[in-house]
Amino acid sequence: MLTYEARVKKIKTVEDIDTQLRLAKAYLMRLKRAAKQPELSLAEKLQALENVKQAEITLRAFRRNCFDIEDEITRQDSLKNEKEAA
């Protein structure tokens, strides 16, 4: 499972934000489907639900901070362009 910090580390451009957001959502949906499988034992279902909960927390944090991440990338790009211009 990718944590919030691991997803943020993979972001290098603004387009990567959308990609990571889409991947995080798809991962959550995959976990939800897996947790509903009737052949799972109680212990497996509990573990699956815990994984769903952690994925929801990661997705929520990512959605809440995506604009801050975008601002940071934009700021770093502008600093890089200023250094190249100087």
Gaussian input, Z-matrix of N, CA and C with variables (Angstrom, degrees):
# hf/3-21g

backbone

0 1
 N
 C     1     B1
 C     2     B2     1     A1
 N     3     B3     2     A2     1     D1
 C     4     B4     3     A3     2     D2
 C     5     B5     4     A4     3     D3
 N     6     B6     5     A5     4     D4
 C     7     B7     6     A6     5     D5
 C     8     B8     7     A7     6     D6
 N     9     B9     8     A8     7     D7
 C    10    B10     9     A9     8     D8
 C    11    B11    10    A10     9     D9
 N    12    B12    11    A11    10    D10
 C    13    B13    12    A12    11    D11
 C    14    B14    13    A13    12    D12
 N    15    B15    14    A14    13    D13
 C    16    B16    15    A15    14    D14
 C    17    B17    16    A16    15    D15
 N    18    B18    17    A17    16    D16
 C    19    B19    18    A18    17    D17
 C    20    B20    19    A19    18    D18
 N    21    B21    20    A20    19    D19
 C    22    B22    21    A21    20    D20
 C    23    B23    22    A22    21    D21
 N    24    B24    23    A23    22    D22
 C    25    B25    24    A24    23    D23
 C    26    B26    25    A25    24    D24
 N    27    B27    26    A26    25    D25
 C    28    B28    27    A27    26    D26
 C    29    B29    28    A28    27    D27
 N    30    B30    29    A29    28    D28
 C    31    B31    30    A30    29    D29
 C    32    B32    31    A31    30    D30
 N    33    B33    32    A32    31    D31
 C    34    B34    33    A33    32    D32
 C    35    B35    34    A34    33    D33
 N    36    B36    35    A35    34    D34
 C    37    B37    36    A36    35    D35
 C    38    B38    37    A37    36    D36
 N    39    B39    38    A38    37    D37
 C    40    B40    39    A39    38    D38
 C    41    B41    40    A40    39    D39
 N    42    B42    41    A41    40    D40
 C    43    B43    42    A42    41    D41
 C    44    B44    43    A43    42    D42
 N    45    B45    44    A44    43    D43
 C    46    B46    45    A45    44    D44
 C    47    B47    46    A46    45    D45
 N    48    B48    47    A47    46    D46
 C    49    B49    48    A48    47    D47
 C    50    B50    49    A49    48    D48
 N    51    B51    50    A50    49    D49
 C    52    B52    51    A51    50    D50
 C    53    B53    52    A52    51    D51
 N    54    B54    53    A53    52    D52
 C    55    B55    54    A54    53    D53
 C    56    B56    55    A55    54    D54
 N    57    B57    56    A56    55    D55
 C    58    B58    57    A57    56    D56
 C    59    B59    58    A58    57    D57
 N    60    B60    59    A59    58    D58
 C    61    B61    60    A60    59    D59
 C    62    B62    61    A61    60    D60
 N    63    B63    62    A62    61    D61
 C    64    B64    63    A63    62    D62
 C    65    B65    64    A64    63    D63
 N    66    B66    65    A65    64    D64
 C    67    B67    66    A66    65    D65
 C    68    B68    67    A67    66    D66
 N    69    B69    68    A68    67    D67
 C    70    B70    69    A69    68    D68
 C    71    B71    70    A70    69    D69
 N    72    B72    71    A71    70    D70
 C    73    B73    72    A72    71    D71
 C    74    B74    73    A73    72    D72
 N    75    B75    74    A74    73    D73
 C    76    B76    75    A75    74    D74
 C    77    B77    76    A76    75    D75
 N    78    B78    77    A77    76    D76
 C    79    B79    78    A78    77    D77
 C    80    B80    79    A79    78    D78
 N    81    B81    80    A80    79    D79
 C    82    B82    81    A81    80    D80
 C    83    B83    82    A82    81    D81
 N    84    B84    83    A83    82    D82
 C    85    B85    84    A84    83    D83
 C    86    B86    85    A85    84    D84
 N    87    B87    86    A86    85    D85
 C    88    B88    87    A87    86    D86
 C    89    B89    88    A88    87    D87
 N    90    B90    89    A89    88    D88
 C    91    B91    90    A90    89    D89
 C    92    B92    91    A91    90    D90
 N    93    B93    92    A92    91    D91
 C    94    B94    93    A93    92    D92
 C    95    B95    94    A94    93    D93
 N    96    B96    95    A95    94    D94
 C    97    B97    96    A96    95    D95
 C    98    B98    97    A97    96    D96
 N    99    B99    98    A98    97    D97
 C   100   B100    99    A99    98    D98
 C   101   B101   100   A100    99    D99
 N   102   B102   101   A101   100   D100
 C   103   B103   102   A102   101   D101
 C   104   B104   103   A103   102   D102
 N   105   B105   104   A104   103   D103
 C   106   B106   105   A105   104   D104
 C   107   B107   106   A106   105   D105
 N   108   B108   107   A107   106   D106
 C   109   B109   108   A108   107   D107
 C   110   B110   109   A109   108   D108
 N   111   B111   110   A110   109   D109
 C   112   B112   111   A111   110   D110
 C   113   B113   112   A112   111   D111
 N   114   B114   113   A113   112   D112
 C   115   B115   114   A114   113   D113
 C   116   B116   115   A115   114   D114
 N   117   B117   116   A116   115   D115
 C   118   B118   117   A117   116   D116
 C   119   B119   118   A118   117   D117
 N   120   B120   119   A119   118   D118
 C   121   B121   120   A120   119   D119
 C   122   B122   121   A121   120   D120
 N   123   B123   122   A122   121   D121
 C   124   B124   123   A123   122   D122
 C   125   B125   124   A124   123   D123
 N   126   B126   125   A125   124   D124
 C   127   B127   126   A126   125   D125
 C   128   B128   127   A127   126   D126
 N   129   B129   128   A128   127   D127
 C   130   B130   129   A129   128   D128
 C   131   B131   130   A130   129   D129
 N   132   B132   131   A131   130   D130
 C   133   B133   132   A132   131   D131
 C   134   B134   133   A133   132   D132
 N   135   B135   134   A134   133   D133
 C   136   B136   135   A135   134   D134
 C   137   B137   136   A136   135   D135
 N   138   B138   137   A137   136   D136
 C   139   B139   138   A138   137   D137
 C   140   B140   139   A139   138   D138
 N   141   B141   140   A140   139   D139
 C   142   B142   141   A141   140   D140
 C   143   B143   142   A142   141   D141
 N   144   B144   143   A143   142   D142
 C   145   B145   144   A144   143   D143
 C   146   B146   145   A145   144   D144
 N   147   B147   146   A146   145   D145
 C   148   B148   147   A147   146   D146
 C   149   B149   148   A148   147   D147
 N   150   B150   149   A149   148   D148
 C   151   B151   150   A150   149   D149
 C   152   B152   151   A151   150   D150
 N   153   B153   152   A152   151   D151
 C   154   B154   153   A153   152   D152
 C   155   B155   154   A154   153   D153
 N   156   B156   155   A155   154   D154
 C   157   B157   156   A156   155   D155
 C   158   B158   157   A157   156   D156
 N   159   B159   158   A158   157   D157
 C   160   B160   159   A159   158   D158
 C   161   B161   160   A160   159   D159
 N   162   B162   161   A161   160   D160
 C   163   B163   162   A162   161   D161
 C   164   B164   163   A163   162   D162
 N   165   B165   164   A164   163   D163
 C   166   B166   165   A165   164   D164
 C   167   B167   166   A166   165   D165
 N   168   B168   167   A167   166   D166
 C   169   B169   168   A168   167   D167
 C   170   B170   169   A169   168   D168
 N   171   B171   170   A170   169   D169
 C   172   B172   171   A171   170   D170
 C   173   B173   172   A172   171   D171
 N   174   B174   173   A173   172   D172
 C   175   B175   174   A174   173   D173
 C   176   B176   175   A175   174   D174
 N   177   B177   176   A176   175   D175
 C   178   B178   177   A177   176   D176
 C   179   B179   178   A178   177   D177
 N   180   B180   179   A179   178   D178
 C   181   B181   180   A180   179   D179
 C   182   B182   181   A181   180   D180
 N   183   B183   182   A182   181   D181
 C   184   B184   183   A183   182   D182
 C   185   B185   184   A184   183   D183
 N   186   B186   185   A185   184   D184
 C   187   B187   186   A186   185   D185
 C   188   B188   187   A187   186   D186
 N   189   B189   188   A188   187   D187
 C   190   B190   189   A189   188   D188
 C   191   B191   190   A190   189   D189
 N   192   B192   191   A191   190   D190
 C   193   B193   192   A192   191   D191
 C   194   B194   193   A193   192   D192
 N   195   B195   194   A194   193   D193
 C   196   B196   195   A195   194   D194
 C   197   B197   196   A196   195   D195
 N   198   B198   197   A197   196   D196
 C   199   B199   198   A198   197   D197
 C   200   B200   199   A199   198   D198
 N   201   B201   200   A200   199   D199
 C   202   B202   201   A201   200   D200
 C   203   B203   202   A202   201   D201
 N   204   B204   203   A203   202   D202
 C   205   B205   204   A204   203   D203
 C   206   B206   205   A205   204   D204
 N   207   B207   206   A206   205   D205
 C   208   B208   207   A207   206   D206
 C   209   B209   208   A208   207   D207
 N   210   B210   209   A209   208   D208
 C   211   B211   210   A210   209   D209
 C   212   B212   211   A211   210   D210
 N   213   B213   212   A212   211   D211
 C   214   B214   213   A213   212   D212
 C   215   B215   214   A214   213   D213
 N   216   B216   215   A215   214   D214
 C   217   B217   216   A216   215   D215
 C   218   B218   217   A217   216   D216
 N   219   B219   218   A218   217   D217
 C   220   B220   219   A219   218   D218
 C   221   B221   220   A220   219   D219
 N   222   B222   221   A221   220   D220
 C   223   B223   222   A222   221   D221
 C   224   B224   223   A223   222   D222
 N   225   B225   224   A224   223   D223
 C   226   B226   225   A225   224   D224
 C   227   B227   226   A226   225   D225
 N   228   B228   227   A227   226   D226
 C   229   B229   228   A228   227   D227
 C   230   B230   229   A229   228   D228
 N   231   B231   230   A230   229   D229
 C   232   B232   231   A231   230   D230
 C   233   B233   232   A232   231   D231
 N   234   B234   233   A233   232   D232
 C   235   B235   234   A234   233   D233
 C   236   B236   235   A235   234   D234
 N   237   B237   236   A236   235   D235
 C   238   B238   237   A237   236   D236
 C   239   B239   238   A238   237   D237
 N   240   B240   239   A239   238   D238
 C   241   B241   240   A240   239   D239
 C   242   B242   241   A241   240   D240
 N   243   B243   242   A242   241   D241
 C   244   B244   243   A243   242   D242
 C   245   B245   244   A244   243   D243
 N   246   B246   245   A245   244   D244
 C   247   B247   246   A246   245   D245
 C   248   B248   247   A247   246   D246
 N   249   B249   248   A248   247   D247
 C   250   B250   249   A249   248   D248
 C   251   B251   250   A250   249   D249
 N   252   B252   251   A251   250   D250
 C   253   B253   252   A252   251   D251
 C   254   B254   253   A253   252   D252
 N   255   B255   254   A254   253   D253
 C   256   B256   255   A255   254   D254
 C   257   B257   256   A256   255   D255

   B1=1.4459
   B2=1.5220
   B3=1.3167
   B4=1.4570
   B5=1.5196
   B6=1.3060
   B7=1.4513
   B8=1.5237
   B9=1.3121
   B10=1.4650
   B11=1.5262
   B12=1.3181
   B13=1.4627
   B14=1.5277
   B15=1.3291
   B16=1.4641
   B17=1.5214
   B18=1.3250
   B19=1.4641
   B20=1.5261
   B21=1.3218
   B22=1.4694
   B23=1.5300
   B24=1.3235
   B25=1.4662
   B26=1.5236
   B27=1.3185
   B28=1.4594
   B29=1.5244
   B30=1.3147
   B31=1.4635
   B32=1.5276
   B33=1.3239
   B34=1.4668
   B35=1.5255
   B36=1.3494
   B37=1.4586
   B38=1.5273
   B39=1.3132
   B40=1.4629
   B41=1.5326
   B42=1.3331
   B43=1.4639
   B44=1.5265
   B45=1.3358
   B46=1.4630
   B47=1.5253
   B48=1.3250
   B49=1.4691
   B50=1.5206
   B51=1.3238
   B52=1.4692
   B53=1.5250
   B54=1.3169
   B55=1.4623
   B56=1.5223
   B57=1.3217
   B58=1.4648
   B59=1.5243
   B60=1.3150
   B61=1.4592
   B62=1.5329
   B63=1.3185
   B64=1.4652
   B65=1.5306
   B66=1.3292
   B67=1.4679
   B68=1.5245
   B69=1.3230
   B70=1.4633
   B71=1.5275
   B72=1.3164
   B73=1.4658
   B74=1.5250
   B75=1.3227
   B76=1.4670
   B77=1.5243
   B78=1.3261
   B79=1.4578
   B80=1.5266
   B81=1.3173
   B82=1.4614
   B83=1.5232
   B84=1.3087
   B85=1.4604
   B86=1.5244
   B87=1.3344
   B88=1.4652
   B89=1.5286
   B90=1.3295
   B91=1.4648
   B92=1.5274
   B93=1.3256
   B94=1.4629
   B95=1.5231
   B96=1.3408
   B97=1.4665
   B98=1.5201
   B99=1.3209
   B100=1.4601
   B101=1.5296
   B102=1.3169
   B103=1.4639
   B104=1.5251
   B105=1.3325
   B106=1.4570
   B107=1.5270
   B108=1.3168
   B109=1.4625
   B110=1.5303
   B111=1.3254
   B112=1.4669
   B113=1.5292
   B114=1.3292
   B115=1.4616
   B116=1.5330
   B117=1.3085
   B118=1.4649
   B119=1.5270
   B120=1.3199
   B121=1.4676
   B122=1.5297
   B123=1.3174
   B124=1.4631
   B125=1.5248
   B126=1.3260
   B127=1.4604
   B128=1.5239
   B129=1.3352
   B130=1.4587
   B131=1.5257
   B132=1.3353
   B133=1.4650
   B134=1.5234
   B135=1.3336
   B136=1.4632
   B137=1.5257
   B138=1.3401
   B139=1.4648
   B140=1.5255
   B141=1.3181
   B142=1.4668
   B143=1.5244
   B144=1.3175
   B145=1.4669
   B146=1.5207
   B147=1.3255
   B148=1.4657
   B149=1.5319
   B150=1.3303
   B151=1.4705
   B152=1.5232
   B153=1.3365
   B154=1.4644
   B155=1.5243
   B156=1.3180
   B157=1.4667
   B158=1.5381
   B159=1.3241
   B160=1.4613
   B161=1.5268
   B162=1.3302
   B163=1.4638
   B164=1.5290
   B165=1.3279
   B166=1.4697
   B167=1.5199
   B168=1.3153
   B169=1.4684
   B170=1.5226
   B171=1.3281
   B172=1.4629
   B173=1.5199
   B174=1.3268
   B175=1.4639
   B176=1.5259
   B177=1.3188
   B178=1.4623
   B179=1.5238
   B180=1.3412
   B181=1.4709
   B182=1.5263
   B183=1.3214
   B184=1.4519
   B185=1.5258
   B186=1.3206
   B187=1.4674
   B188=1.5277
   B189=1.3254
   B190=1.4627
   B191=1.5268
   B192=1.3210
   B193=1.4641
   B194=1.5204
   B195=1.3210
   B196=1.4722
   B197=1.5338
   B198=1.3182
   B199=1.4657
   B200=1.5292
   B201=1.3345
   B202=1.4590
   B203=1.5265
   B204=1.3180
   B205=1.4626
   B206=1.5246
   B207=1.3305
   B208=1.4642
   B209=1.5247
   B210=1.3255
   B211=1.4661
   B212=1.5242
   B213=1.3210
   B214=1.4581
   B215=1.5264
   B216=1.3295
   B217=1.4684
   B218=1.5210
   B219=1.3191
   B220=1.4661
   B221=1.5161
   B222=1.3231
   B223=1.4685
   B224=1.5268
   B225=1.3331
   B226=1.4560
   B227=1.5290
   B228=1.3286
   B229=1.4593
   B230=1.5275
   B231=1.3278
   B232=1.4652
   B233=1.5306
   B234=1.3265
   B235=1.4686
   B236=1.5359
   B237=1.3228
   B238=1.4595
   B239=1.5300
   B240=1.3319
   B241=1.4666
   B242=1.5205
   B243=1.3357
   B244=1.4713
   B245=1.5140
   B246=1.3346
   B247=1.4804
   B248=1.5208
   B249=1.3352
   B250=1.4601
   B251=1.5293
   B252=1.3289
   B253=1.4612
   B254=1.5347
   B255=1.3168
   B256=1.4679
   B257=1.5028
   A1=108.80
   A2=115.34
   A3=120.49
   A4=109.96
   A5=115.53
   A6=120.62
   A7=109.30
   A8=115.57
   A9=121.55
   A10=110.15
   A11=116.48
   A12=120.64
   A13=111.05
   A14=116.86
   A15=120.47
   A16=111.05
   A17=117.27
   A18=120.53
   A19=110.44
   A20=117.41
   A21=120.79
   A22=110.15
   A23=117.62
   A24=120.69
   A25=112.00
   A26=117.75
   A27=121.23
   A28=112.54
   A29=117.69
   A30=121.72
   A31=109.72
   A32=114.69
   A33=120.78
   A34=111.57
   A35=116.79
   A36=120.81
   A37=108.62
   A38=115.94
   A39=121.36
   A40=110.11
   A41=117.05
   A42=120.88
   A43=111.63
   A44=116.38
   A45=120.34
   A46=111.65
   A47=117.35
   A48=120.61
   A49=109.21
   A50=116.79
   A51=120.57
   A52=111.05
   A53=115.91
   A54=119.87
   A55=110.74
   A56=116.75
   A57=120.15
   A58=111.53
   A59=116.99
   A60=120.63
   A61=110.15
   A62=116.27
   A63=121.01
   A64=110.80
   A65=117.01
   A66=120.75
   A67=111.66
   A68=117.23
   A69=120.90
   A70=110.64
   A71=116.40
   A72=120.43
   A73=110.71
   A74=117.13
   A75=120.83
   A76=110.96
   A77=116.54
   A78=121.06
   A79=110.72
   A80=116.65
   A81=121.00
   A82=110.74
   A83=116.91
   A84=120.09
   A85=111.20
   A86=116.76
   A87=120.80
   A88=110.72
   A89=116.45
   A90=120.36
   A91=111.42
   A92=116.34
   A93=120.07
   A94=111.25
   A95=115.99
   A96=119.31
   A97=111.08
   A98=116.36
   A99=120.51
   A100=111.04
   A101=117.44
   A102=121.16
   A103=111.88
   A104=117.34
   A105=121.54
   A106=113.43
   A107=117.10
   A108=120.11
   A109=110.38
   A110=117.47
   A111=120.61
   A112=114.10
   A113=118.00
   A114=119.46
   A115=114.25
   A116=117.24
   A117=120.88
   A118=110.93
   A119=115.32
   A120=119.82
   A121=108.63
   A122=116.26
   A123=120.25
   A124=111.35
   A125=116.63
   A126=120.52
   A127=110.89
   A128=116.53
   A129=120.23
   A130=111.26
   A131=116.38
   A132=119.51
   A133=111.23
   A134=116.29
   A135=119.68
   A136=111.01
   A137=116.03
   A138=119.60
   A139=110.38
   A140=116.27
   A141=120.43
   A142=110.77
   A143=117.13
   A144=120.44
   A145=111.71
   A146=117.20
   A147=120.75
   A148=109.92
   A149=116.38
   A150=120.17
   A151=111.05
   A152=116.76
   A153=121.34
   A154=109.67
   A155=116.29
   A156=120.87
   A157=110.63
   A158=117.27
   A159=120.62
   A160=111.21
   A161=116.97
   A162=120.61
   A163=110.54
   A164=117.53
   A165=120.91
   A166=110.77
   A167=116.58
   A168=121.04
   A169=109.97
   A170=116.81
   A171=121.31
   A172=111.29
   A173=116.84
   A174=120.72
   A175=111.11
   A176=117.16
   A177=121.11
   A178=110.85
   A179=116.76
   A180=120.38
   A181=110.69
   A182=115.84
   A183=120.22
   A184=110.87
   A185=116.38
   A186=120.08
   A187=111.39
   A188=115.52
   A189=120.09
   A190=111.38
   A191=116.96
   A192=120.28
   A193=114.45
   A194=118.54
   A195=119.09
   A196=112.18
   A197=118.46
   A198=119.72
   A199=111.16
   A200=116.59
   A201=119.43
   A202=110.45
   A203=116.38
   A204=120.65
   A205=110.14
   A206=115.83
   A207=120.60
   A208=110.64
   A209=117.26
   A210=120.93
   A211=111.23
   A212=117.25
   A213=121.49
   A214=110.70
   A215=117.25
   A216=120.70
   A217=110.09
   A218=116.56
   A219=121.19
   A220=110.81
   A221=116.77
   A222=120.99
   A223=110.55
   A224=117.10
   A225=120.32
   A226=111.63
   A227=116.34
   A228=120.25
   A229=110.98
   A230=116.69
   A231=119.13
   A232=110.80
   A233=118.01
   A234=119.94
   A235=110.77
   A236=115.16
   A237=119.86
   A238=110.46
   A239=116.75
   A240=120.84
   A241=111.31
   A242=117.27
   A243=120.77
   A244=111.08
   A245=116.47
   A246=120.06
   A247=110.44
   A248=117.31
   A249=120.73
   A250=111.43
   A251=116.39
   A252=120.78
   A253=111.95
   A254=116.03
   A255=119.85
   A256=113.86
   D1=132.46
   D2=177.22
   D3=-85.88
   D4=130.64
   D5=177.42
   D6=-84.83
   D7=172.72
   D8=177.78
   D9=-58.38
   D10=-45.68
   D11=-177.72
   D12=-63.61
   D13=-39.13
   D14=179.19
   D15=-65.91
   D16=-38.55
   D17=178.29
   D18=-67.31
   D19=-40.12
   D20=-179.64
   D21=-65.42
   D22=-37.47
   D23=179.61
   D24=-63.74
   D25=-27.30
   D26=-179.64
   D27=-78.96
   D28=-8.96
   D29=-176.31
   D30=-88.30
   D31=119.97
   D32=177.41
   D33=-117.21
   D34=-27.07
   D35=-179.87
   D36=-130.25
   D37=170.48
   D38=179.81
   D39=-63.98
   D40=-35.55
   D41=179.06
   D42=-64.28
   D43=-30.13
   D44=178.73
   D45=-64.41
   D46=-26.50
   D47=178.42
   D48=-62.32
   D49=-48.48
   D50=179.48
   D51=-62.70
   D52=-40.36
   D53=179.63
   D54=-62.46
   D55=-47.90
   D56=-179.01
   D57=-66.52
   D58=-35.44
   D59=177.47
   D60=-64.54
   D61=-44.39
   D62=178.65
   D63=-64.11
   D64=-42.29
   D65=179.21
   D66=-65.73
   D67=-39.70
   D68=179.41
   D69=-64.79
   D70=-41.25
   D71=179.00
   D72=-66.78
   D73=-42.97
   D74=178.73
   D75=-63.24
   D76=-39.13
   D77=178.14
   D78=-63.41
   D79=-42.92
   D80=178.26
   D81=-62.06
   D82=-45.13
   D83=-179.90
   D84=-64.04
   D85=-38.30
   D86=177.23
   D87=-62.59
   D88=-41.90
   D89=178.85
   D90=-65.68
   D91=-39.60
   D92=178.91
   D93=-62.95
   D94=-42.93
   D95=178.01
   D96=-63.62
   D97=-41.29
   D98=-178.94
   D99=-66.07
   D100=-34.12
   D101=-178.40
   D102=-70.16
   D103=-19.90
   D104=-178.13
   D105=-90.44
   D106=0.40
   D107=-177.75
   D108=-64.56
   D109=128.77
   D110=-175.42
   D111=-69.81
   D112=-21.35
   D113=-176.82
   D114=-83.79
   D115=0.67
   D116=179.14
   D117=-76.14
   D118=143.31
   D119=174.25
   D120=-77.13
   D121=170.63
   D122=-179.55
   D123=-60.59
   D124=-43.86
   D125=-179.70
   D126=-63.12
   D127=-39.99
   D128=178.87
   D129=-67.51
   D130=-38.49
   D131=177.84
   D132=-65.31
   D133=-40.90
   D134=178.49
   D135=-62.81
   D136=-41.49
   D137=178.16
   D138=-66.02
   D139=-40.79
   D140=179.07
   D141=-63.36
   D142=-41.20
   D143=178.53
   D144=-66.81
   D145=-33.93
   D146=175.76
   D147=-66.41
   D148=-39.86
   D149=176.79
   D150=-63.77
   D151=-39.52
   D152=177.19
   D153=-62.23
   D154=-43.77
   D155=-179.30
   D156=-61.10
   D157=-44.16
   D158=179.73
   D159=-66.23
   D160=-38.58
   D161=178.15
   D162=-66.12
   D163=-37.17
   D164=177.15
   D165=-64.78
   D166=-40.99
   D167=178.31
   D168=-62.23
   D169=-44.15
   D170=178.98
   D171=-63.01
   D172=-45.95
   D173=-179.62
   D174=-63.99
   D175=-41.76
   D176=179.46
   D177=-62.97
   D178=-44.37
   D179=178.94
   D180=-63.93
   D181=-39.13
   D182=-179.51
   D183=-65.76
   D184=-44.31
   D185=178.52
   D186=-63.93
   D187=-38.97
   D188=-177.96
   D189=-67.74
   D190=-31.10
   D191=-173.57
   D192=-108.20
   D193=5.30
   D194=-174.53
   D195=-63.26
   D196=-34.33
   D197=179.14
   D198=-71.69
   D199=-33.83
   D200=175.83
   D201=-66.33
   D202=-39.22
   D203=177.97
   D204=-64.55
   D205=-43.09
   D206=178.77
   D207=-61.94
   D208=-42.69
   D209=178.00
   D210=-61.86
   D211=-40.24
   D212=-179.92
   D213=-65.75
   D214=-42.13
   D215=178.25
   D216=-63.62
   D217=-44.10
   D218=179.19
   D219=-62.22
   D220=-41.67
   D221=179.24
   D222=-64.20
   D223=-43.69
   D224=179.35
   D225=-64.13
   D226=-38.72
   D227=177.90
   D228=-64.88
   D229=-41.72
   D230=-179.83
   D231=-67.63
   D232=-37.63
   D233=176.78
   D234=-64.97
   D235=-40.05
   D236=179.13
   D237=-63.99
   D238=-41.56
   D239=179.17
   D240=-66.80
   D241=-36.32
   D242=177.70
   D243=-65.47
   D244=-40.11
   D245=179.11
   D246=-66.18
   D247=-38.95
   D248=179.53
   D249=-68.59
   D250=-33.99
   D251=-179.82
   D252=-73.14
   D253=-26.89
   D254=-176.62
   D255=-79.64

